[in-house]
Amino acid sequence: MASAEREPVCRPGRWVSVRLQHRDVRIQGDSGDETVSYAGIVITSFENGAEVGERWIPLGVDPSEADDEQLIQQLRDALIWQARQPPKAAGE
Protein backbone atom coordinates (compact mmCIF):
# COMPACT_ATOMS: atom_id res chain seq x y z
CA MET A 1 0.00 0.00 0.00
CA ALA A 2 1.65 3.25 -1.12
CA SER A 3 -0.68 5.55 0.78
CA ALA A 4 0.43 7.35 3.95
CA GLU A 5 -2.90 6.33 5.50
CA ARG A 6 -2.82 2.81 6.88
CA GLU A 7 -5.76 0.57 7.62
CA PRO A 8 -6.22 0.10 11.37
CA VAL A 9 -5.35 -3.19 12.98
CA CYS A 10 -8.56 -5.16 13.55
CA ARG A 11 -8.70 -6.20 17.19
CA PRO A 12 -11.46 -6.85 19.69
CA GLY A 13 -12.60 -4.36 22.30
CA ARG A 14 -12.40 -0.58 22.42
CA TRP A 15 -9.27 1.29 21.42
CA VAL A 16 -8.21 4.67 20.08
CA SER A 17 -5.73 5.70 17.43
CA VAL A 18 -3.89 9.04 17.67
CA ARG A 19 -2.03 10.36 14.63
CA LEU A 20 -0.88 13.55 12.93
CA GLN A 21 -2.73 14.43 9.72
CA HIS A 22 -2.78 17.34 7.29
CA ARG A 23 -6.11 18.44 5.87
CA ASP A 24 -6.56 20.67 2.85
CA VAL A 25 -9.23 23.37 2.91
CA ARG A 26 -10.34 25.13 -0.26
CA ILE A 27 -11.07 28.82 0.21
CA GLN A 28 -13.01 30.74 -2.43
CA GLY A 29 -11.79 34.30 -2.84
CA ASP A 30 -12.02 37.18 -5.27
CA SER A 31 -8.91 35.99 -7.11
CA GLY A 32 -10.07 32.36 -7.37
CA ASP A 33 -9.81 29.28 -5.21
CA GLU A 34 -6.89 28.78 -2.85
CA THR A 35 -6.03 25.60 -0.97
CA VAL A 36 -4.60 25.85 2.52
CA SER A 37 -3.18 22.87 4.40
CA TYR A 38 -3.69 22.55 8.16
CA ALA A 39 -1.95 20.12 10.50
CA GLY A 40 -3.97 18.45 13.18
CA ILE A 41 -4.22 15.48 15.49
CA VAL A 42 -6.82 12.86 14.60
CA ILE A 43 -8.26 10.75 17.42
CA THR A 44 -10.19 7.81 16.00
CA SER A 45 -12.26 5.49 18.21
CA PHE A 46 -12.72 1.82 17.28
CA GLU A 47 -14.94 -0.86 18.77
CA ASN A 48 -14.30 -4.47 17.75
CA GLY A 49 -12.46 -3.30 14.63
CA ALA A 50 -15.16 -0.87 13.43
CA GLU A 51 -14.60 2.90 13.46
CA VAL A 52 -17.20 4.52 15.71
CA GLY A 53 -15.92 8.09 15.94
CA GLU A 54 -13.28 10.54 14.82
CA ARG A 55 -12.14 13.92 16.12
CA TRP A 56 -9.68 16.26 14.41
CA ILE A 57 -7.98 18.89 16.56
CA PRO A 58 -6.06 21.55 14.60
CA LEU A 59 -2.47 22.26 15.59
CA GLY A 60 -1.27 25.81 15.29
CA VAL A 61 2.33 26.91 14.83
CA ASP A 62 2.15 28.75 18.13
CA PRO A 63 -0.51 26.97 20.23
CA SER A 64 -2.12 28.79 23.11
CA GLU A 65 -2.71 27.38 26.57
CA ALA A 66 -6.39 26.96 25.57
CA ASP A 67 -5.31 24.90 22.52
CA ASP A 68 -3.20 22.66 24.76
CA GLU A 69 -6.05 22.25 27.25
CA GLN A 70 -8.47 21.30 24.45
CA LEU A 71 -6.06 18.64 23.17
CA ILE A 72 -5.50 17.26 26.67
CA GLN A 73 -9.26 17.05 27.28
CA GLN A 74 -9.88 15.29 23.93
CA LEU A 75 -7.13 12.75 24.68
CA ARG A 76 -8.47 12.22 28.20
CA ASP A 77 -12.02 11.68 26.91
CA ALA A 78 -10.78 9.17 24.33
CA LEU A 79 -8.81 7.17 26.89
CA ILE A 80 -11.71 7.15 29.37
CA TRP A 81 -13.98 5.88 26.57
CA GLN A 82 -11.41 3.18 25.76
CA ALA A 83 -11.23 2.10 29.42
CA ARG A 84 -15.05 2.23 29.73
CA GLN A 85 -14.76 3.92 33.11
CA PRO A 86 -13.59 7.22 34.55
CA PRO A 87 -10.30 7.22 36.46
CA LYS A 88 -10.49 6.94 40.23
CA ALA A 89 -9.32 9.68 42.55
CA ALA A 90 -6.09 9.10 44.48
CA GLY A 91 -6.68 6.83 47.44
CA GLU A 92 -9.82 5.15 46.06
C-alpha positions as CSV (number, residue, x, y, z in Angstrom):
1,M,0.0,0.0,0.0
2,A,1.6,3.2,-1.1
3,S,-0.7,5.6,0.8
4,A,0.4,7.3,3.9
5,E,-2.9,6.3,5.5
6,R,-2.8,2.8,6.9
7,E,-5.8,0.6,7.6
8,P,-6.2,0.1,11.4
9,V,-5.4,-3.2,13.0
10,C,-8.6,-5.2,13.6
11,R,-8.7,-6.2,17.2
12,P,-11.5,-6.8,19.7
13,G,-12.6,-4.4,22.3
14,R,-12.4,-0.6,22.4
15,W,-9.3,1.3,21.4
16,V,-8.2,4.7,20.1
17,S,-5.7,5.7,17.4
18,V,-3.9,9.0,17.7
19,R,-2.0,10.4,14.6
20,L,-0.9,13.5,12.9
21,Q,-2.7,14.4,9.7
22,H,-2.8,17.3,7.3
23,R,-6.1,18.4,5.9
24,D,-6.6,20.7,2.9
25,V,-9.2,23.4,2.9
26,R,-10.3,25.1,-0.3
27,I,-11.1,28.8,0.2
28,Q,-13.0,30.7,-2.4
29,G,-11.8,34.3,-2.8
30,D,-12.0,37.2,-5.3
31,S,-8.9,36.0,-7.1
32,G,-10.1,32.4,-7.4
33,D,-9.8,29.3,-5.2
34,E,-6.9,28.8,-2.9
35,T,-6.0,25.6,-1.0
36,V,-4.6,25.9,2.5
37,S,-3.2,22.9,4.4
38,Y,-3.7,22.5,8.2
39,A,-1.9,20.1,10.5
40,G,-4.0,18.5,13.2
41,I,-4.2,15.5,15.5
42,V,-6.8,12.9,14.6
43,I,-8.3,10.8,17.4
44,T,-10.2,7.8,16.0
45,S,-12.3,5.5,18.2
46,F,-12.7,1.8,17.3
47,E,-14.9,-0.9,18.8
48,N,-14.3,-4.5,17.7
49,G,-12.5,-3.3,14.6
50,A,-15.2,-0.9,13.4
51,E,-14.6,2.9,13.5
52,V,-17.2,4.5,15.7
53,G,-15.9,8.1,15.9
54,E,-13.3,10.5,14.8
55,R,-12.1,13.9,16.1
56,W,-9.7,16.3,14.4
57,I,-8.0,18.9,16.6
58,P,-6.1,21.6,14.6
59,L,-2.5,22.3,15.6
60,G,-1.3,25.8,15.3
61,V,2.3,26.9,14.8
62,D,2.2,28.8,18.1
63,P,-0.5,27.0,20.2
64,S,-2.1,28.8,23.1
65,E,-2.7,27.4,26.6
66,A,-6.4,27.0,25.6
67,D,-5.3,24.9,22.5
68,D,-3.2,22.7,24.8
69,E,-6.0,22.3,27.2
70,Q,-8.5,21.3,24.4
71,L,-6.1,18.6,23.2
72,I,-5.5,17.3,26.7
73,Q,-9.3,17.1,27.3
74,Q,-9.9,15.3,23.9
75,L,-7.1,12.7,24.7
76,R,-8.5,12.2,28.2
77,D,-12.0,11.7,26.9
78,A,-10.8,9.2,24.3
79,L,-8.8,7.2,26.9
80,I,-11.7,7.1,29.4
81,W,-14.0,5.9,26.6
82,Q,-11.4,3.2,25.8
83,A,-11.2,2.1,29.4
84,R,-15.0,2.2,29.7
85,Q,-14.8,3.9,33.1
86,P,-13.6,7.2,34.6
87,P,-10.3,7.2,36.5
88,K,-10.5,6.9,40.2
89,A,-9.3,9.7,42.5
90,A,-6.1,9.1,44.5
91,G,-6.7,6.8,47.4
92,E,-9.8,5.1,46.1
